[in-house]
Amino acid sequence: MKQNSANRSPQVYLRDDVIPSLLSGSYAFVSSLTYFFIPLFLQDHLKFSGSKIGLLYAGLSITGLFITFPIGFLNDLFTPRTLIVLSLITTALALWGQGFATNFIPFFLVFLLFGVSNNIFRTSLDALMFKGAQEENRGTRYGLFNAMRMIGFTAGALFAGYALLSFDFTAKLRHLSVFALALVLAYPFLAATPGKRWELFNYREDFFKKEVIVFSLWLFFFTLHWGAESTCVSLFLRHHLNLQMPGIGYYMATEFIAVALASFWCGRLVDRGIGPERLLYPGLIASGLGHILMTYPNVTFSLAWRIIHGMGDGAVMIAMYEGIGRLFHVDRVGGNASLIYLVTLVGSFAGALIFGPLGEYAGYWVPLAISGFITLVLLPVLVWWQRWEASHAAL
């Protein structure tokens, strides 16, 4: 008797699934130091204000406004692995520059370069993943890809928690630049997916559909909390929970493990026939409540809710990837996925710009609570939209 596809264990392929996931995790290890922990270094050693730190992280996002879609478009024309190598070289240069810059303007410039390289890498590796996904293992691939990325963040958080104890943190940035350059060795092991010429109107027709616009809108409001996290979480842990560097590292690492486990588990559920909306709705509840209740000034209570937040984020991320895979043609998924990624960058940019200064003046817990409330509000709005759509379709 033929085994039912819902009960069959999906295959995982070394070249198409494992190598890109390992590369994603390795790059996350490099970038997590800059993304989550640099605010402490900037505040303590370079004496940057909250507004300057917010501007730096907004700059990371705003670079994506100009390059994300062109990079996605190029990934549909050519093989993504070439752009992945370019991004790794640029990342190495940016990290090396951060290790030497001491004033705001030079640091801002190399930080922007890091934003460019990060956008190229993320857009190109996502394109490689979407183009190689098979129908029978798509959810498992998305889950493995995101789980390995979170494991990379976990290792980075633990490493950074101890690295920041040293005043010679600039040396750690230069060491990371060498590690980023070494990742170029993965090039021959990445799939050389073929490209195809497309016109811009193809992407316009794809993107300006009602379901894609709704998908983009809820993602924008959801990713506002990414901007709050990047500018306020590490400072909240220090000033409100009184954690020292290793404690901050363990706190963040615990959440990343929760995201990794939730991502992999939710990816497997997708391959067993669970629709993305059944992951999205509980994911939004867990993410929003977790972000609000983690602000209670008790380490154990806060960490427990941060874990719940991470599980919610893991579910939402798989729902996002599954939505992209369903909404767009595989041959144009590089450009279209980059437009979705652009939406998340705009949300993160807006969040950093708003919540960075707000955290400095109102307390670092305030942006976390507000952005968690915004996430919760998305749920009734999406449920209303789904019912409105169903009622009009029945007419």
C-alpha positions, 0 to 999 in steps of 0.5 A, spaced: 500 500 500 502 506 498 504 511 504 500 517 505 504 523 503 501 526 510 505 521 514 511 520 510 517 523 512 520 528 507 526 528 504 532 533 506 537 534 501 545 535 502 546 540 496 539 543 496 537 543 504 543 542 508 548 546 505 544 553 505 541 552 512 548 551 515 551 557 511 544 561 514 546 559 521 554 561 520 552 568 517 547 569 523 552 567 528 556 573 525 551 578 524 547 577 531 553 580 534 552 586 530 545 586 530 543 585 538 549 587 542 553 593 538 548 597 542 551 596 549 558 597 545 556 603 542 553 606 549 558 604 553 565 605 549 563 610 543 558 614 548 553 614 542 546 617 544 539 613 543 538 617 537 544 615 534 543 608 535 536 608 533 539 612 526 544 606 525 539 601 526 534 605 521 540 605 516 541 598 516 534 597 514 533 603 509 539 601 505 534 595 503 529 600 500 534 601 495 537 595 493 533 589 496 528 589 489 534 590 484 538 584 488 532 580 488 531 581 480 538 579 479 537 573 483 532 571 478 536 573 472 543 569 474 544 564 479 544 566 487 550 563 489 554 568 485 551 574 489 552 570 496 559 570 495 559 577 493 555 579 500 560 575 504 566 579 502 562 585 503 560 583 510 568 581 512 570 588 509 564 592 513 566 588 520 573 590 519 571 597 518 567 597 525 573 594 528 577 601 527 571 606 527 571 610 533 567 616 531 559 616 529 560 618 521 565 613 520 562 608 524 555 610 520 558 608 513 561 602 515 555 600 518 551 602 512 556 597 508 554 592 513 546 593 512 548 592 504 551 586 505 546 583 510 541 585 505 544 581 499 546 575 503 539 574 506 535 576 499 540 571 495 540 565 500 532 566 500 532 566 493 536 560 493 532 556 498 525 558 494 528 556 487 530 549 490 524 547 494 520 541 492 513 540 494 513 534 498 519 537 503 517 545 502 515 546 510 521 542 512 526 546 508 523 552 511 523 549 518 530 547 517 533 553 514 530 558 520 532 553 525 539 553 523 539 561 523 536 561 530 542 556 532 547 561 529 544 567 533 544 562 539 551 561 538 553 568 537 549 571 543 553 566 547 559 568 544 558 575 544 556 575 552 563 573 554 566 577 548 563 584 551 566 583 557 573 585 554 574 592 552 578 589 546 571 588 543 574 591 536 578 585 536 572 581 536 569 584 530 576 583 526 576 576 528 569 575 525 570 579 519 575 573 517 570 568 519 565 571 514 570 571 509 572 564 510 564 562 508 566 563 501 569 556 501 561 554 501 561 557 494 562 550 490 557 546 494 551 551 493 546 549 487 547 553 481 540 554 479 539 557 472 536 564 471 531 567 466 530 574 463 523 577 466 520 584 465 519 589 470 511 588 469 511 581 471 513 583 478 508 589 478 502 584 476 505 579 481 505 584 487 499 588 486 494 583 487 489 583 493 492 577 497 499 580 496 497 587 499 494 584 505 500 579 506 505 585 506 501 590 510 500 585 516 508 583 515 509 591 516 506 591 522 508 585 525 516 587 524 515 593 527 517 589 533 524 587 530 526 595 530 524 595 538 528 589 539 534 591 535 534 598 539 532 596 546 532 589 548 539 588 550 539 595 554 532 593 557 536 587 560 541 591 562 537 597 565 531 593 567 533 586 569 540 588 571 543 582 567 551 582 566 554 581 559 554 573 560 547 573 563 544 577 557 547 572 552 544 566 555 537 570 556 537 571 548 540 564 546 534 561 550 529 565 546 533 563 539 533 556 541 525 556 542 525 560 535 529 554 532 525 549 535 518 552 533 520 553 526 522 546 525 516 543 528 512 548 524 515 546 518 514 539 519 506 541 520 506 544 514 508 538 510 503 534 514 497 539 511 497 544 516 495 551 513 499 557 514 493 561 517 493 555 523 500 557 524 499 564 524 494 566 528 497 562 535 503 565 533 501 572 533 498 571 540 504 568 543 509 573 540 505 579 542 503 577 549 510 574 550 513 581 548 508 585 553 509 580 559 517 579 558 517 587 560 515 585 568 522 586 572 523 579 574 528 575 570 525 568 571 518 571 569 521 575 563 525 569 560 519 565 560 515 569 556 520 571 552 521 564 550 513 564 548 514 570 544 520 566 540 515 560 539 510 565 536 515 568 532 518 561 529 511 560 527 509 566 524 516 566 520 514 559 517 507 562 515 511 567 512 515 563 508 509 558 506 505 564 504 511 567 499 512 560 496 504 559 495 503 566 492 509 567 487 511 563 481 518 560 482 521 563 477 520 570 479 520 568 487 527 572 487 524 578 485 517 577 489 520 575 495 525 581 495 519 585 495 516 582 501 523 582 505 523 589 503 516 590 507 519 587 513 525 592 512 521 598 512 517 595 518 524 594 522 526 601 520 520 604 522 520 601 529 528 602 530 526 610 528 520 610 533 522 606 538 530 607 539 529 614 542 522 612 545 526 607 549 531 612 551 526 617 554 521 613 557 524 606 559 526 600 554 520 596 556 515 601 553 517 600 546 517 592 547 510 593 550 507 597 545 510 593 539 507 587 542 500 590 543 501 592 535 502 584 534 496 582 538 491 587 534 493 584 528 489 578 530 482 580 530 484 585 524 486 578 520 480 574 522 475 580 520 479 580 513 478 573 512 471 573 514 469 579 510 473 575 504 469 569 505 462 573 505 463 576 499 466 570 495 459 567 497 455 572 494 
